[in-house]
Amino acid sequence: MRETMDAWPYVIAAYAIGVGGTSAMIAWALMTMRRAESRRDAARKR
């Protein structure tokens, strides 16, 4: 038995959370940008 704690599961979890959060923010920003562009185009057609 070892006295030290293996840190790799925590490191992998931190990277997974970081990459997942970044991906979610990018997806949210793209959806918001497309929605704003469609509203702008609709306002120009009036």
Helices and strands as residue ranges (DSSP letters): H 8-45
